Amino acid sequence: MQGILIINKPQGYTSQDVVSKVKKILNIKKAGHTGTLDPMATGVLPVLLGEYTKLSKYLIEHDKTYVAKLRLGIKTDTGDIEGNVIEEKDFDKTILEKANVENVLRSFLGKQKQIPPMYSAIKIDGKKLYEYARQGIEVKVEPRDIELYKLNLLSIIGDEIEFEVSCSKGTYIRVLCEDIAKTLGTIGTMSCLNRTVVDKFVISDAITFEELESNKEHIESKLIKMEEVFKDLPRLDINKRKEELFLNGVMLTFEYPDGIYNIYNFSHEYLGTGTIKNNLLKRDIIIR
């Protein structure tokens, strides 16, 4: 079984937990994911089955969209509601006026620097940041370049602000929540997070574990194939002789612009992708 399966990750599961459960349900040995989603978060998690695990490095750099909730007046050590409360603060409820909140959200749009949270899987000197945090060890974390493309207010209920954000890779919504609260003049923590989009993968295409279990005999119809993932790449057709050489890893001469191409044989069968550089075509990813 090969392809990409979009799982609607339930709360409380790590990304690896999801992979393990999918492998067990489908009785397969090889599977992987395209980037971690925090245990408390829900939503879109692409799971790669079989040889499609080769695609992982091409699918982790994509933009994402989330629906998040920010609870004002409390701060936790992890930046989310599952952490230990380390500070509580009363605040003027007038800061929750819709126009004010919308203005603050708009101020975060665009390119910016963000310091990753200590409770994250980023490695420094071979050790994950959350391991340092659990030991009470402070380490210097360099800010990273991120970009927020869209930031829309969805609702204000009680002390919680719900918003939708579309962002670049590497954006930590927990940190964004804390920064929004600070700009509003108080403290806050992320109380809920649902990922709705990862590049072309959307929540409407995602299935739950229950749906996977009940439809596992017919799951092929739910799998997204490589040809669909890379459908925007230009097409290159090769003849039978060149097909054999290409599949064996021989570099071929083509006077085409540099770039990545979808490769087809003359029977119009999809072979995979190849990269042309300086008029030489090199085999990239082959899924047979």
Backbone as CSV, one residue per row, in Angstrom:
resi,resn,N_x,N_y,N_z,CA_x,CA_y,CA_z,C_x,C_y,C_z
1,MET,0.853,-1.195,0.000,0.000,0.000,0.000,0.886,1.242,0.000
2,GLN,0.642,2.136,-0.970,1.471,3.330,-1.097,0.608,4.555,-1.376
3,GLY,0.986,5.664,-0.769,0.263,6.907,-0.985,0.343,7.783,0.246
4,ILE,-0.418,8.878,0.224,-0.473,9.806,1.352,-1.883,9.768,1.919
5,LEU,-1.962,9.513,3.205,-3.242,9.443,3.898,-3.342,10.642,4.838
6,ILE,-4.406,11.408,4.716,-4.571,12.591,5.572,-5.406,12.196,6.792
7,ILE,-4.760,12.209,7.936,-5.421,11.849,9.193,-5.860,13.116,9.930
8,ASN,-7.062,13.079,10.471,-7.533,14.146,11.355,-7.087,13.764,12.763
9,LYS,-5.931,14.262,13.153,-5.303,13.842,14.409,-6.149,14.240,15.617
10,PRO,-6.423,13.261,16.484,-7.159,13.591,17.708,-6.232,14.175,18.770
11,GLN,-6.816,14.820,19.743,-6.036,15.399,20.840,-5.431,14.283,21.685
12,GLY,-4.231,14.524,22.183,-3.588,13.573,23.077,-2.629,12.622,22.397
13,TYR,-2.583,12.628,21.089,-1.669,11.764,20.334,-0.467,12.562,19.843
14,THR,0.730,11.983,19.946,1.873,12.555,19.258,1.771,12.171,17.780
15,SER,2.541,12.833,16.950,2.535,12.500,15.521,2.991,11.064,15.307
16,GLN,3.969,10.622,16.106,4.451,9.247,15.976,3.413,8.241,16.463
17,ASP,2.631,8.638,17.455,1.524,7.788,17.899,0.552,7.543,16.744
18,VAL,0.294,8.587,15.987,-0.626,8.482,14.845,-0.070,7.509,13.810
19,VAL,1.215,7.656,13.499,1.844,6.758,12.527,1.743,5.305,12.992
20,SER,2.036,5.075,14.257,1.988,3.706,14.798,0.585,3.123,14.715
21,LYS,-0.426,3.943,14.991,-1.806,3.448,14.954,-2.233,3.146,13.520
22,VAL,-1.839,4.010,12.567,-2.159,3.776,11.156,-1.518,2.472,10.684
23,LYS,-0.259,2.256,11.060,0.435,1.015,10.671,-0.291,-0.207,11.222
24,LYS,-0.764,-0.095,12.448,-1.452,-1.222,13.077,-2.795,-1.490,12.402
25,ILE,-3.562,-0.431,12.146,-4.884,-0.598,11.535,-4.767,-1.195,10.133
26,LEU,-3.799,-0.689,9.348,-3.655,-1.133,7.959,-2.736,-2.342,7.813
27,ASN,-2.118,-2.739,8.930,-1.201,-3.890,8.919,-0.077,-3.695,7.899
28,ILE,0.586,-2.534,7.984,1.712,-2.233,7.104,2.950,-1.962,7.952
29,LYS,4.110,-2.100,7.349,5.361,-1.948,8.093,6.009,-0.583,7.928
30,LYS,5.726,0.074,6.813,6.455,1.305,6.519,5.507,2.496,6.420
31,ALA,5.732,3.483,7.280,4.923,4.703,7.266,5.683,5.794,8.004
32,GLY,5.326,7.025,7.742,5.969,8.155,8.410,5.083,9.375,8.305
33,HIS,5.468,10.464,9.003,4.692,11.698,8.921,5.566,12.817,8.355
34,THR,4.954,13.972,8.129,5.668,15.051,7.442,6.005,16.219,8.364
35,GLY,6.072,15.963,9.645,6.368,17.041,10.580,5.451,16.955,11.782
36,THR,5.979,17.242,12.950,5.241,17.010,14.188,4.107,18.002,14.403
37,LEU,3.082,17.510,15.056,1.960,18.316,15.523,1.840,18.015,17.011
38,ASP,1.826,19.044,17.845,1.815,18.863,19.302,0.688,17.931,19.746
39,PRO,0.898,17.162,20.795,-0.145,16.247,21.284,-1.490,16.920,21.548
40,MET,-1.480,18.160,22.076,-2.752,18.817,22.378,-3.465,19.309,21.122
41,ALA,-2.738,19.416,20.014,-3.313,19.927,18.776,-4.079,18.841,18.034
42,THR,-5.023,19.276,17.223,-5.807,18.365,16.391,-5.669,18.802,14.930
43,GLY,-6.202,17.955,14.026,-6.279,18.384,12.637,-5.372,17.658,11.679
44,VAL,-5.069,18.321,10.583,-4.414,17.720,9.421,-3.016,17.203,9.736
45,LEU,-2.834,15.894,9.541,-1.510,15.276,9.655,-1.335,14.309,8.477
46,PRO,-0.565,14.694,7.462,-0.310,13.777,6.349,0.575,12.618,6.800
47,VAL,0.119,11.393,6.521,0.881,10.190,6.852,1.293,9.524,5.543
48,LEU,2.587,9.262,5.404,3.149,8.693,4.181,3.238,7.181,4.326
49,LEU,2.686,6.465,3.355,2.656,5.008,3.415,3.605,4.392,2.400
50,GLY,4.315,3.329,2.814,5.197,2.604,1.913,6.346,3.455,1.403
51,GLU,6.603,3.371,0.099,7.717,4.108,-0.503,7.492,5.615,-0.499
52,TYR,6.275,6.040,-0.174,5.991,7.476,-0.138,6.699,8.171,1.024
53,THR,7.296,7.394,1.927,8.105,8.023,2.976,9.274,8.794,2.370
54,LYS,9.635,8.473,1.116,10.699,9.198,0.418,10.331,10.662,0.189
55,LEU,9.033,10.972,0.242,8.570,12.331,-0.051,8.681,13.264,1.147
56,SER,9.011,12.731,2.300,8.953,13.511,3.533,9.697,14.838,3.432
57,LYS,10.907,14.818,2.896,11.721,16.052,2.857,11.129,17.109,1.942
58,TYR,10.214,16.703,1.051,9.596,17.657,0.138,8.306,18.243,0.699
59,LEU,7.819,17.683,1.797,6.514,18.083,2.308,6.568,18.764,3.669
60,ILE,7.762,18.981,4.207,7.856,19.576,5.543,8.066,21.088,5.503
61,GLU,8.273,21.640,4.318,8.587,23.058,4.203,7.353,23.916,3.908
62,HIS,6.176,23.330,3.904,4.999,24.025,3.393,4.347,24.960,4.413
63,ASP,3.573,25.911,3.853,2.779,26.814,4.681,1.622,26.038,5.308
64,LYS,1.100,26.603,6.405,0.031,25.929,7.143,-1.013,26.942,7.604
65,THR,-2.210,26.432,7.895,-3.280,27.262,8.447,-3.816,26.590,9.709
66,TYR,-4.052,27.405,10.725,-4.548,26.913,12.007,-5.742,27.744,12.475
67,VAL,-6.579,27.123,13.286,-7.560,27.845,14.080,-7.132,27.668,15.530
68,ALA,-6.896,28.787,16.200,-6.365,28.735,17.564,-7.242,29.532,18.518
69,LYS,-7.156,29.169,19.798,-7.814,29.937,20.850,-6.759,30.423,21.835
70,LEU,-6.877,31.685,22.200,-5.963,32.318,23.151,-6.754,32.689,24.396
71,ARG,-6.344,32.142,25.530,-6.988,32.485,26.806,-6.159,33.545,27.517
72,LEU,-6.767,34.656,27.794,-6.063,35.765,28.428,-6.100,35.650,29.952
73,GLY,-5.084,36.238,30.584,-5.057,36.328,32.040,-4.245,35.264,32.744
74,ILE,-3.751,34.277,31.989,-2.885,33.261,32.591,-1.681,33.000,31.688
75,LYS,-0.602,32.557,32.302,0.611,32.209,31.573,1.091,30.854,32.079
76,THR,1.496,29.978,31.173,1.992,28.663,31.575,3.441,28.481,31.145
77,ASP,4.088,27.475,31.716,5.499,27.250,31.395,5.696,26.707,29.982
78,THR,4.657,26.095,29.419,4.785,25.516,28.079,4.191,26.405,26.988
79,GLY,3.458,27.430,27.386,2.820,28.302,26.396,1.463,27.811,25.949
80,ASP,1.022,26.676,26.494,-0.313,26.181,26.181,-1.022,25.759,27.459
81,ILE,-2.305,25.463,27.336,-3.149,25.235,28.499,-2.773,23.972,29.257
82,GLU,-1.999,23.083,28.652,-1.612,21.840,29.318,-0.411,22.020,30.247
83,GLY,0.204,23.176,30.201,1.363,23.426,31.049,0.971,23.856,32.459
84,ASN,1.977,24.078,33.286,1.752,24.549,34.653,1.572,26.061,34.641
85,VAL,0.536,26.539,35.314,0.290,27.981,35.400,1.379,28.625,36.253
86,ILE,2.078,29.587,35.679,3.167,30.255,36.398,2.840,31.710,36.725
87,GLU,1.736,32.208,36.157,1.341,33.591,36.451,-0.136,33.766,36.103
88,GLU,-0.834,34.539,36.943,-2.214,34.935,36.660,-2.309,36.445,36.819
89,LYS,-3.159,37.054,36.004,-3.204,38.516,35.987,-4.596,38.996,35.592
90,ASP,-5.136,39.921,36.388,-6.385,40.565,36.000,-6.096,41.564,34.889
91,PHE,-7.075,41.767,34.031,-6.868,42.725,32.947,-8.157,43.481,32.658
92,ASP,-8.004,44.641,32.062,-9.124,45.500,31.696,-9.877,44.868,30.526
93,LYS,-11.130,44.507,30.727,-11.907,43.803,29.706,-12.137,44.646,28.454
94,THR,-11.874,45.927,28.528,-12.077,46.764,27.336,-11.080,46.434,26.235
95,ILE,-9.991,45.756,26.603,-9.020,45.381,25.561,-9.614,44.335,24.622
96,LEU,-10.731,43.725,25.037,-11.368,42.695,24.219,-12.394,43.264,23.239
97,GLU,-12.470,44.574,23.138,-13.350,45.164,22.132,-12.883,44.701,20.748
98,LYS,-13.851,44.352,19.914,-13.544,43.734,18.620,-12.554,44.553,17.797
99,ALA,-12.766,45.842,17.685,-11.896,46.689,16.859,-10.464,46.669,17.377
100,ASN,-10.321,46.682,18.706,-8.979,46.664,19.294,-8.269,45.355,19.009
101,VAL,-8.979,44.234,19.192,-8.380,42.921,18.942,-7.994,42.782,17.467
102,GLU,-8.872,43.236,16.575,-8.576,43.149,15.137,-7.348,43.980,14.769
103,ASN,-7.206,45.151,15.360,-6.031,45.986,15.094,-4.746,45.309,15.546
104,VAL,-4.815,44.674,16.732,-3.637,43.975,17.255,-3.273,42.804,16.351
105,LEU,-4.263,42.041,15.920,-3.991,40.909,15.033,-3.347,41.381,13.726
106,ARG,-3.877,42.453,13.162,-3.309,42.975,11.906,-1.852,43.381,12.062
107,SER,-1.479,43.829,13.247,-0.103,44.297,13.476,0.918,43.165,13.389
108,PHE,0.449,41.917,13.427,1.363,40.767,13.368,1.546,40.226,11.949
109,LEU,0.849,40.774,10.991,0.973,40.281,9.624,2.337,40.604,9.028
110,GLY,2.821,39.728,8.163,4.073,39.979,7.456,5.257,39.205,8.000
111,LYS,6.428,39.543,7.465,7.660,38.868,7.859,8.138,39.388,9.203
112,GLN,8.694,38.499,10.006,9.136,38.877,11.350,10.055,37.806,11.934
113,LYS,10.601,38.100,13.083,11.430,37.154,13.824,10.594,36.565,14.968
114,GLN,10.812,35.280,15.235,10.121,34.646,16.361,11.098,33.739,17.095
115,ILE,11.112,33.839,18.410,11.971,32.968,19.209,11.189,31.705,19.550
116,PRO,11.662,30.542,19.127,10.956,29.283,19.434,10.838,29.065,20.934
117,PRO,9.807,28.368,21.368,9.618,28.118,22.806,10.587,27.062,23.314
118,MET,10.869,27.110,24.613,11.751,26.114,25.208,11.135,24.719,25.137
119,TYR,9.812,24.653,25.262,9.162,23.346,25.136,8.873,23.070,23.660
120,SER,9.946,22.728,22.937,9.843,22.370,21.523,10.899,21.326,21.219
121,ALA,10.794,20.725,20.026,11.692,19.625,19.663,12.935,20.098,18.911
122,ILE,13.128,21.404,18.848,14.336,21.931,18.200,15.564,21.452,18.964
123,LYS,16.585,21.043,18.215,17.798,20.541,18.853,18.901,21.591,18.913
124,ILE,19.541,21.656,20.061,20.738,22.477,20.242,21.794,21.587,20.872
125,ASP,22.925,21.475,20.195,24.006,20.582,20.639,23.515,19.153,20.823
126,GLY,22.660,18.717,19.894,22.193,17.341,19.894,21.109,17.009,20.908
127,LYS,20.622,18.025,21.595,19.611,17.797,22.640,18.388,18.669,22.362
128,LYS,17.188,18.091,22.525,15.964,18.827,22.259,15.722,19.881,23.338
129,LEU,15.139,21.008,22.926,14.930,22.107,23.856,14.072,21.704,25.053
130,TYR,13.044,20.875,24.807,12.188,20.505,25.941,12.941,19.665,26.973
131,GLU,14.019,19.004,26.533,14.829,18.244,27.493,15.597,19.193,28.400
132,TYR,16.113,20.275,27.823,16.764,21.308,28.650,15.738,21.913,29.623
133,ALA,14.530,22.223,29.090,13.496,22.879,29.905,13.111,22.012,31.091
134,ARG,12.975,20.709,30.872,12.571,19.805,31.953,13.646,19.696,33.029
135,GLN,14.906,19.961,32.646,16.006,19.914,33.600,16.277,21.283,34.225
136,GLY,15.494,22.276,33.803,15.671,23.618,34.342,16.917,24.312,33.828
137,ILE,17.422,23.873,32.674,18.634,24.454,32.098,18.260,25.509,31.066
138,GLU,18.780,26.711,31.215,18.505,27.773,30.256,19.541,27.742,29.136
139,VAL,19.057,27.801,27.901,19.952,27.862,26.740,19.499,29.018,25.861
140,LYS,20.453,29.567,25.107,20.120,30.666,24.212,19.496,30.110,22.941
141,VAL,18.318,30.626,22.602,17.615,30.197,21.403,17.573,31.363,20.420
142,GLU,18.114,31.161,19.243,18.159,32.220,18.249,16.783,32.404,17.596
143,PRO,16.395,33.659,17.340,15.112,33.895,16.657,15.142,33.365,15.231
144,ARG,13.980,33.010,14.725,13.859,32.471,13.375,12.956,33.362,12.530
145,ASP,13.209,33.332,11.230,12.385,34.098,10.295,11.083,33.367,10.026
146,ILE,9.968,34.054,10.213,8.663,33.494,9.890,7.860,34.556,9.138
147,GLU,6.720,34.153,8.613,5.819,35.106,7.964,4.376,34.691,8.226
148,LEU,3.561,35.679,8.596,2.133,35.454,8.784,1.395,36.100,7.608
149,TYR,0.649,35.278,6.859,-0.021,35.758,5.659,-1.446,36.225,5.935
150,LYS,-2.086,35.592,6.882,-3.479,35.904,7.200,-3.697,35.711,8.686
151,LEU,-4.440,36.630,9.304,-4.707,36.538,10.741,-6.076,37.162,10.984
152,ASN,-7.101,36.309,11.057,-8.478,36.780,11.147,-9.116,36.429,12.482
153,LEU,-9.792,37.403,13.056,-10.551,37.173,14.290,-11.808,36.382,13.966
154,LEU,-12.045,35.308,14.728,-13.245,34.490,14.537,-14.285,34.744,15.610
155,SER,-13.830,34.857,16.863,-14.792,35.112,17.947,-14.073,35.592,19.196
156,ILE,-14.846,36.239,20.067,-14.381,36.615,21.407,-15.463,36.140,22.376
157,ILE,-15.129,35.140,23.178,-16.081,34.594,24.133,-15.419,34.538,25.505
158,GLY,-15.972,35.300,26.447,-15.363,35.364,27.769,-13.959,35.933,27.677
159,ASP,-12.989,35.191,28.221,-11.590,35.635,28.191,-10.816,34.995,27.037
160,GLU,-11.520,34.389,26.086,-10.848,33.690,24.990,-11.068,34.372,23.645
161,ILE,-9.985,34.449,22.901,-10.014,34.970,21.534,-9.738,33.807,20.593
162,GLU,-10.620,33.604,19.639,-10.417,32.570,18.625,-10.045,33.251,17.310
163,PHE,-8.975,32.761,16.683,-8.536,33.371,15.424,-8.018,32.313,14.461
164,GLU,-7.968,32.677,13.196,-7.411,31.820,12.151,-6.125,32.454,11.655
165,VAL,-5.085,31.641,11.493,-3.804,32.162,11.044,-3.219,31.270,9.958
166,SER,-2.762,31.881,8.879,-2.004,31.188,7.834,-0.567,31.674,7.932
167,CYS,0.377,30.738,7.959,1.749,31.102,8.284,2.771,30.236,7.554
168,SER,4.005,30.671,7.607,5.097,29.920,7.006,5.519,28.795,7.933
169,LYS,6.348,27.912,7.402,6.907,26.834,8.212,7.691,27.420,9.384
170,GLY,7.749,26.667,10.461,8.552,27.105,11.603,7.851,28.066,12.547
171,THR,6.591,28.408,12.258,5.851,29.318,13.129,5.273,28.558,14.317
172,TYR,5.503,29.063,15.510,4.933,28.466,16.719,3.725,29.290,17.153
173,ILE,2.554,28.678,17.098,1.327,29.392,17.432,1.267,29.686,18.929
174,ARG,1.883,28.840,19.736,1.941,29.104,21.183,2.635,30.436,21.455
175,VAL,3.736,30.652,20.762,4.481,31.901,20.945,3.667,33.082,20.412
176,LEU,3.016,32.877,19.271,2.176,33.928,18.706,1.078,34.325,19.689
177,CYS,0.470,33.353,20.332,-0.577,33.645,21.317,-0.034,34.500,22.458
178,GLU,1.113,34.127,22.965,1.717,34.901,24.060,2.042,36.324,23.615
179,ASP,2.532,36.460,22.385,2.888,37.788,21.867,1.653,38.654,21.631
180,ILE,0.565,38.033,21.162,-0.686,38.775,20.970,-1.189,39.282,22.319
181,ALA,-1.162,38.414,23.321,-1.612,38.804,24.662,-0.774,39.961,25.195
182,LYS,0.525,39.878,24.985,1.427,40.946,25.457,1.100,42.272,24.789
183,THR,0.846,42.217,23.472,0.515,43.442,22.739,-0.826,44.010,23.205
184,LEU,-1.728,43.136,23.613,-3.017,43.591,24.160,-2.857,44.211,25.550
185,GLY,-1.704,43.954,26.183,-1.446,44.530,27.493,-1.640,43.590,28.649
186,THR,-1.596,42.279,28.366,-1.778,41.311,29.437,-0.952,40.056,29.146
187,ILE,-1.313,38.944,29.750,-0.645,37.671,29.483,-1.676,36.696,28.926
188,GLY,-1.197,35.613,28.334,-2.139,34.645,27.773,-1.455,33.345,27.411
189,THR,-2.256,32.349,27.126,-1.732,31.052,26.725,-2.657,30.427,25.686
190,MET,-2.119,29.571,24.858,-2.914,28.900,23.829,-3.772,27.820,24.480
191,SER,-5.070,27.882,24.264,-5.971,26.921,24.906,-6.494,25.867,23.951
192,CYS,-6.333,26.088,22.637,-6.826,25.121,21.661,-6.130,25.379,20.331
193,LEU,-5.838,24.300,19.587,-5.186,24.457,18.284,-5.657,23.361,17.347
194,ASN,-6.157,23.784,16.185,-6.600,22.845,15.160,-5.951,23.234,13.832
195,ARG,-5.179,22.310,13.259,-4.539,22.595,11.968,-5.507,22.210,10.853
196,THR,-5.822,23.158,10.008,-6.829,22.928,8.969,-6.246,22.768,7.574
197,VAL,-5.031,23.253,7.361,-4.414,23.164,6.035,-2.909,22.955,6.173
198,VAL,-2.372,22.014,5.370,-0.930,21.875,5.182,-0.703,21.839,3.676
199,ASP,-0.281,22.970,3.124,-0.108,23.104,1.673,-1.407,22.737,0.954
200,LYS,-1.418,21.667,0.161,-2.615,21.270,-0.589,-3.526,20.351,0.226
201,PHE,-3.100,19.936,1.394,-3.875,18.993,2.202,-4.790,19.760,3.150
202,VAL,-6.090,19.481,3.067,-7.070,20.251,3.839,-7.880,19.332,4.749
203,ILE,-8.464,19.937,5.763,-9.168,19.178,6.794,-10.347,18.397,6.216
204,SER,-10.949,18.893,5.138,-12.094,18.193,4.550,-11.695,16.853,3.935
205,ASP,-10.401,16.685,3.639,-9.901,15.420,3.086,-9.415,14.465,4.169
206,ALA,-9.389,14.943,5.412,-8.834,14.135,6.504,-9.859,13.144,7.038
207,ILE,-9.362,12.001,7.500,-10.244,10.993,8.094,-9.807,10.694,9.528
208,THR,-10.752,10.280,10.331,-10.470,9.932,11.721,-10.011,8.478,11.800
209,PHE,-9.504,8.091,12.958,-9.127,6.687,13.166,-10.340,5.771,13.001
210,GLU,-11.487,6.236,13.494,-12.698,5.419,13.404,-13.084,5.180,11.943
211,GLU,-12.972,6.229,11.128,-13.294,6.097,9.703,-12.284,5.197,9.002
212,LEU,-11.031,5.304,9.406,-9.997,4.449,8.829,-10.264,2.985,9.178
213,GLU,-10.614,2.739,10.426,-10.881,1.369,10.877,-12.052,0.750,10.122
214,SER,-13.098,1.522,9.915,-14.308,0.979,9.283,-14.201,0.898,7.766
215,ASN,-13.218,1.600,7.181,-13.086,1.602,5.718,-11.728,1.099,5.236
216,LYS,-10.998,0.388,6.102,-9.631,0.016,5.748,-9.556,-0.889,4.517
217,GLU,-10.622,-1.623,4.221,-10.610,-2.501,3.047,-10.685,-1.693,1.750
218,HIS,-11.175,-0.449,1.851,-11.354,0.377,0.658,-10.566,1.682,0.757
219,ILE,-9.506,1.657,1.536,-8.782,2.903,1.831,-8.008,3.432,0.626
220,GLU,-7.768,2.597,-0.382,-7.027,3.044,-1.567,-7.653,4.290,-2.180
221,SER,-8.972,4.392,-2.121,-9.657,5.541,-2.729,-9.371,6.838,-1.977
222,LYS,-8.884,6.727,-0.750,-8.571,7.902,0.060,-7.098,8.327,-0.066
223,LEU,-6.296,7.499,-0.695,-4.868,7.803,-0.781,-4.587,8.841,-1.859
224,ILE,-3.751,9.806,-1.512,-3.312,10.826,-2.468,-2.009,10.348,-3.084
225,LYS,-1.944,10.359,-4.408,-0.781,9.846,-5.115,0.207,10.960,-5.439
226,MET,1.444,10.539,-5.662,2.547,11.460,-5.910,2.272,12.371,-7.110
227,GLU,1.670,11.823,-8.142,1.374,12.591,-9.344,0.469,13.777,-9.026
228,GLU,-0.444,13.577,-8.083,-1.348,14.660,-7.689,-0.628,15.697,-6.840
229,VAL,0.260,15.235,-5.969,1.010,16.153,-5.100,1.864,17.109,-5.935
230,PHE,2.475,16.581,-7.004,3.388,17.376,-7.823,2.771,17.787,-9.159
231,LYS,1.447,17.902,-9.194,0.758,18.168,-10.460,1.132,19.509,-11.093
232,ASP,1.666,20.436,-10.299,2.025,21.752,-10.837,3.400,21.769,-11.503
233,LEU,4.147,20.673,-11.387,5.459,20.613,-12.025,5.307,20.409,-13.532
234,PRO,6.257,20.911,-14.331,6.192,20.669,-15.773,6.396,19.192,-16.098
235,ARG,5.906,18.777,-17.257,5.934,17.376,-17.653,7.047,17.126,-18.665
236,LEU,7.682,15.956,-18.521,8.721,15.535,-19.466,8.483,14.068,-19.836
237,ASP,8.315,13.783,-21.120,8.100,12.411,-21.595,9.410,11.843,-22.132
238,ILE,9.690,10.597,-21.786,10.920,9.960,-22.267,10.568,8.644,-22.958
239,ASN,11.394,8.260,-23.935,11.108,7.034,-24.675,11.521,5.797,-23.880
240,LYS,11.236,4.626,-24.452,11.441,3.373,-23.723,12.902,3.162,-23.355
241,ARG,13.796,3.450,-24.286,15.230,3.250,-24.020,15.698,4.182,-22.893
242,LYS,15.295,5.435,-22.964,15.703,6.384,-21.930,15.017,6.080,-20.592
243,GLU,13.829,5.508,-20.653,13.141,5.138,-19.427,13.963,4.143,-18.620
244,GLU,14.474,3.129,-19.279,15.277,2.114,-18.593,16.522,2.727,-17.979
245,LEU,17.180,3.589,-18.746,18.380,4.253,-18.227,18.036,5.159,-17.039
246,PHE,16.956,5.920,-17.187,16.513,6.839,-16.135,16.227,6.092,-14.834
247,LEU,15.486,4.981,-14.954,15.115,4.214,-13.764,16.326,3.566,-13.102
248,ASN,17.382,3.343,-13.869,18.613,2.768,-13.324,19.580,3.828,-12.803
249,GLY,19.140,5.086,-12.845,19.950,6.154,-12.271,20.942,6.794,-13.200
250,VAL,20.861,6.487,-14.503,21.772,7.099,-15.481,21.305,8.518,-15.787
251,MET,22.212,9.476,-15.779,21.862,10.855,-16.096,21.715,11.001,-17.607
252,LEU,20.661,11.691,-18.029,20.337,11.837,-19.443,20.414,13.298,-19.873
253,THR,20.715,13.504,-21.130,20.830,14.861,-21.660,19.496,15.351,-22.206
254,PHE,19.053,16.503,-21.716,17.839,17.157,-22.209,18.079,18.654,-22.210
255,GLU,17.808,19.300,-23.309,17.989,20.750,-23.389,16.712,21.447,-22.931
256,TYR,16.485,21.353,-21.635,15.322,21.971,-21.000,15.821,22.902,-19.897
257,PRO,15.000,23.874,-19.499,15.385,24.760,-18.383,15.623,23.951,-17.104
258,ASP,16.526,24.434,-16.260,16.773,23.788,-14.975,15.502,23.743,-14.148
259,GLY,15.328,22.662,-13.407,14.168,22.553,-12.535,13.749,21.113,-12.326
260,ILE,12.662,20.922,-11.562,12.120,19.590,-11.271,10.962,19.309,-12.222
261,TYR,10.931,18.084,-12.749,9.923,17.708,-13.741,9.206,16.424,-13.318
262,ASN,7.941,16.329,-13.713,7.235,15.051,-13.651,7.640,14.239,-14.876
263,ILE,8.069,13.008,-14.637,8.574,12.182,-15.726,7.546,11.109,-16.103
264,TYR,7.233,11.041,-17.399,6.310,10.036,-17.937,7.013,9.258,-19.036
265,ASN,6.611,7.987,-19.213,7.104,7.244,-20.363,6.133,7.457,-21.520
266,PHE,6.450,6.868,-22.686,5.631,7.130,-23.859,4.325,6.339,-23.861
267,SER,4.114,5.552,-22.798,2.809,4.919,-22.590,1.970,5.765,-21.645
268,HIS,2.481,6.973,-21.356,1.815,7.943,-20.483,1.708,7.450,-19.042
269,GLU,2.627,6.575,-18.643,2.674,6.109,-17.266,3.583,7.025,-16.450
270,TYR,3.135,7.362,-15.272,3.900,8.257,-14.405,5.048,7.495,-13.760
271,LEU,6.253,8.028,-13.866,7.432,7.355,-13.312,7.904,7.980,-12.003
272,GLY,7.710,9.282,-11.861,8.205,9.976,-10.677,8.720,11.349,-11.068
273,THR,9.679,11.850,-10.327,10.240,13.166,-10.626,11.724,13.072,-10.937
274,GLY,12.180,14.021,-11.704,13.601,14.139,-12.022,13.989,15.602,-12.044
275,THR,15.253,15.871,-11.822,15.748,17.245,-11.795,16.720,17.471,-12.941
276,ILE,16.488,18.548,-13.695,17.403,18.932,-14.774,18.280,20.088,-14.295
277,LYS,19.574,19.905,-14.450,20.540,20.958,-14.144,21.638,20.902,-15.187
278,ASN,21.879,22.045,-15.810,22.878,22.129,-16.878,22.633,21.080,-17.970
279,ASN,21.362,20.960,-18.352,20.930,20.059,-19.434,21.071,18.575,-19.098
280,LEU,21.265,18.239,-17.826,21.354,16.838,-17.425,20.181,16.489,-16.516
281,LEU,19.464,15.420,-16.877,18.329,14.946,-16.095,18.795,13.869,-15.127
282,LYS,18.528,14.105,-13.832,18.901,13.144,-12.794,17.645,12.608,-12.133
283,ARG,17.594,11.310,-11.945,16.469,10.688,-11.247,16.347,11.247,-9.847
284,ASP,15.116,11.563,-9.465,14.877,12.130,-8.154,14.105,11.143,-7.282
285,ILE,12.772,11.166,-7.377,11.953,10.235,-6.597,11.198,9.331,-7.553
286,ILE,11.353,8.043,-7.375,10.651,7.057,-8.209,9.753,6.226,-7.302
287,ILE,8.466,6.202,-7.615,7.519,5.383,-6.874,6.944,4.353,-7.853
288,ARG,7.358,3.106,-7.696,6.887,2.050,-8.625,6.058,1.026,-7.882
